[in-house]
Amino acid sequence: MNYGISHRDFYKIYRNNEESFLFEDGSTLQRKEDGEHSRARMNWQHLNATYSFNQPDKMLFNATVRYYNNNQPHFDYKGNLYNIQDPADRVYMIDNSAEEWHRPALDLYYQQSLPNDQTIVINAVGTYNYANSERFYQESREDVLLTDINNLVTGKKYSIIGEGIYEKKLGSNRLSGGIRYTHSFSDNEYRNGHNYITKMDQSETFLYAEFTGKAKKLDYTLGVGMTRSWFGQENVDGYQYYTFNPRLVLQYNIMQGSSIRLNANISNSAPSLSNLSAVEQVIDSLQIQRGNPNLNPYLRYRTELTYELQKGMFYGNLWGTYEYQPKAIMDEKFLENGKIIQTWDNQKDWQRLASRLTVRVGPWKEVLQVSLTGGVNHYMSHGNSYSHTYTNWFSNISMSATYKKFMLAMGMETNWNWFYGETMSGGENIHYAMLRYSHKNLAFTVGAFNPFVNNYKMETENWSKYASYKRALHTDEISRMLLLQFSYNFSFGRTFKGGSKRISNSDDDSGVMSSGE
C-alpha cells in the first residue's frame, strides 16, 4: 500500500492577456488585461492498495484499489481590462475558479499459463469519476456591476473496462489475440442561470490479433484490429461506427548496440463526453462555450522511426514521427446573435511532423554524465473555416557529477508547446540545481528551481479570427524556489516480489465540460 499527498500554494500569481474580437458588422475590439497578484492553491492525493498472489511461471492474480483526488479551491485572477484603442474605457475584472474531483477505481487482473506455451490474461477495471467545478466572473466599472457570471458543474461518471488476451508461443514467434470493451455512463448537471442535465452513454469494442516474429536481424510485429464505437444521449441522435486498425512494428539490429525501429499504426479516437454535452456555458460578456452532440469518432494515423546507438560511454537516439488525423475533433469559434460561440467540430484534418535528437555521454570515470536533447514540432491544423501552421523548437540539457557520497545535478529545459485546432498550449521553461548527500539508508538534498533568472511563464494562444488571445501565466514564486528533501529507507520482515502485469487499463476522463475558457 502506498499513499502520497502534494500541495502547492501561490499568493503572487497573475495573468497578462491580450484579446481581439471581430463582430458581425465588421467592427473590432482589442482588449488588454493587466493582471494583479492573486492566489492559486492545489492539493493532490493518491492511494494504491494492492493484493497479489503469484505462482511463478504458472499464474498471477492482482487486485488493486486506486483513489485519486484533486482539490483546487483557488485559481484566481484579477486586474484591469481596458480597450487598447481607448485606454480610458476600462473595467475591473475578477475571474475565480475552483474545482475538485474524486476518482476511486477497482482493478482486477488474472494471468494463467497453460500447457503448450499458452497464456491467457484477463483484466477488469471499474471507475467512478466525481467532478465538481465553479467559476465566478465579474466585470465592474466604478463599483457598478456590468457582468456577473456564476457557472456550477457537477458530474458523475461510471465506467467499466474489460480486456482479455490469448497468447501462443510458436518457437521464437508469438501469436496473440484479444478483445477490449469500454462502457461509460455519465450524469452531469450544469447551472448557470439555466439548469441543464445531461445523461450520456458511450462504449467502444476493440477486437484484435497480432503476430510477433524474428527473421535473422529483423524483429517484426503485424497486427490487425476492428473497433466499434457507439454513443447515445437523451433527446439527441447518437452514432455507431466501425473502423479498421492495423499495426506494424519493424526493428532491424544493424550491429551490436545499433538498431533502427519503425512503428506504424491506425487507431480510433472517440469524442470526449465533455465535448458531446448539449449545453452552453457563458464565458464573459462576449463569449459562450457550447458542446456539440453531433461529433463523430475519427482515425489517427501515426508513423514513428527511431535510430539508436549505444557504444561505450556514448548513447544517441534520433527519433521522428508523422501524425495525420482526418476529421479530427478540434475547437472553433463563430458569430451568432452578437455573441462569439466557442465549440468543437470534426474539422478537415490535423497533422504533426516532429523530430528529436538525444545525445548522452558518460559516466566518465564514474563521475560525470551529460545529456543534450533538441527537437522541433511542426503542426498543420486545417479546420472547416481556418488553416494554421505552427513550429516549436525545444531543447533540454542535464548534467550530473558524482564524487564519493555527493552528487550534483543541474538541468534546463525550454518550452515544449502543443498546437491543436486554433489553440497553442505552452509548456514550462525551467532550470534547476541540486546537491545530494547519501550515507547508507539516509539521503539529503538541497536545491533550487530557476535560481538564476526570474522569467517563469506559461503561454497560451488562440488564433481564431473572431476571438483571438495571447495569454501568459506568471508567478515569481517559482523563481529561486528552495528545495529540501530528506529520506530514510528501512525494511523489515519477509520480502516478496510480485509478478508484473502485461496490461494496465484506466479511465481518466471526468466527462464534464469545463466551467470556463
Secondary structure, 3 states (H helix, E strand, C coil): CEEEEEEEEEEEEEEEEEEEEECCCCCEEEEEEEECCEEEEEEEEEEEEEEEEEECCCEEEEEEEEEEEEEEEEEEEEEEEEECCCCCCEEEEEEEEEEEEEEEEEEEEEEEEECCCEEEEEEEEEEEEEEEEEEEEEEEECCEEEEEEEEEEEEEEEEEEEEEEEEEEECCEEEEEEEEEEEEEEEEEEECCCEEEEEEEEEEEEEEEEEEEEECCEEEEEEEEEEEEEEEECCEEEEEEEEECCEEEEEEEEECCEEEEEEEEEEEECCCHHHHCCCEEECCCCEEEECCCCCCCEEEEEEEEEEEEEECCEEEEEEEEEEEEECCEEEEEEEECCEEEEEEEECCEEEEEEEEEEEEEEEECCCEEEEEEEEEEEEEEECCCCEEEEEEEEEEEEEEEEECCEEEEEEEECCCCEEECCEEECCCCEEEEEEEEEECCEEEEEEEECCCCCCCEEEEEECCCCEEEEEEEEEHHHCCEEEEEEEECCCCCCCCCCCCCCCCCCCCCCCCCCCCC
